[in-house]
Amino acid sequence: MISDERVFVQSLEKVRRLAREQGNCVSEEQVREEFAALDLSDAQLQMVYDYLSKHGVGIGEPPDSDAFLTEEERNYLQDYLDEIAGIPVCSDGEREACILSAMAGDRQAGQRLTESYLKEVADIARLYTGQGVPLEDLIGEGNVALSMAVSSLEGAPDAAGAQKKLVRLIMDAMEDFIRDHAENEKRDQRIADRVNRVADKARKLAGEYHRKVTPEELMRETGLSMKAIQDAMRMSGYKIEDIEYAEDGI
């Protein structure tokens, strides 16, 4: 069972990696091929398709990358594109020459290469919209990753490999940011749940006592540990209304 779960997770990651290499799109056949070892039913495969769609991966055709943009994000995107519109377009040949020069340590070529990828950063960021992270943050993370990637091209094997590395590192940075954001939201929710639990207990007890309660009374009457109560008090900034705090605020 554990082995099957590990294979499932690995297969899902392979599909997502394949999708991002194809403009955030995979075919049903590619999904079935990656999950062939698990012999999934049609219903289970549909769950995989639904999961991928929810995370911005198109099945059979690229997703509408602008469908999840808010009005504010659309305005930001337009402002960003207007800002970089004055940068001369870099032809494929010029970009390759810049890559080769940047690989040799030419900083001016590296700057030109960075500028040539600014619009591409926005295009990549649009593939990750609808996952709880503002487009502005995605573009910001992508541009930081772009700058760092260009400065690390020295010693790359060839121009084609360098271009793939640039795009991959931009995508990796955005995906890492989305994952970190989701983890932070879960942490914040756990903190809020803990504070609310203690606050609810304190409110109920204060209603019975017709006054604020001390942490000791709350612990004694509810069965909550003193650590749980103190953690909730601290996490709330000592703002739980129905708890009587000491003069020092604690």
Stockholm file with secondary structure:
# STOCKHOLM 1.0

chainA/1-250         MISDERVFVQSLEKVRRLAREQGNCVSEEQVREEFAALDLSDAQLQMVYDYLSKHGVGIGEPPDSDAFLTEEERNYLQDYLDEIAGIPVCSDGEREACILSAMAGDRQAGQRLTESYLKEVADIARLYTGQGVPLEDLIGEGNVALSMAVSSLEGAPDAAGAQKKLVRLIMDAMEDFIRDHAENEKRDQRIADRVNRVADKARKLAGEYHRKVTPEELMRETGLSMKAIQDAMRMSGYKIEDIEYAEDGI
#=GR chainA/1-250 SS CHHHHHHHHHHHHHHHHHHHHTTSEECHHHHHHHTGGGTCCHHHHHHHHHHHHHTTCEESSCCCTTTTCCHHHHHHHHHHHHHHTTSCCCCHHHHHHHHHHHHTTCHHHHHHHHHHTHHHHHHHHHTTTTSSSCHHHHHHHHHHHHHHHHHTCTTCSCHHHHHHHHHHHHHHHHHHHHHHHHHHHHHHHHHHHHHHHHHHHHHHHHHHHTSCBCHHHHHHHHCCCHHHHHHHHHHTTSCCTTBCCCTTCC
#=GC SS_cons         CHHHHHHHHHHHHHHHHHHHHTTSEECHHHHHHHTGGGTCCHHHHHHHHHHHHHTTCEESSCCCTTTTCCHHHHHHHHHHHHHHTTSCCCCHHHHHHHHHHHHTTCHHHHHHHHHHTHHHHHHHHHTTTTSSSCHHHHHHHHHHHHHHHHHTCTTCSCHHHHHHHHHHHHHHHHHHHHHHHHHHHHHHHHHHHHHHHHHHHHHHHHHHHTSCBCHHHHHHHHCCCHHHHHHHHHHTTSCCTTBCCCTTCC
//
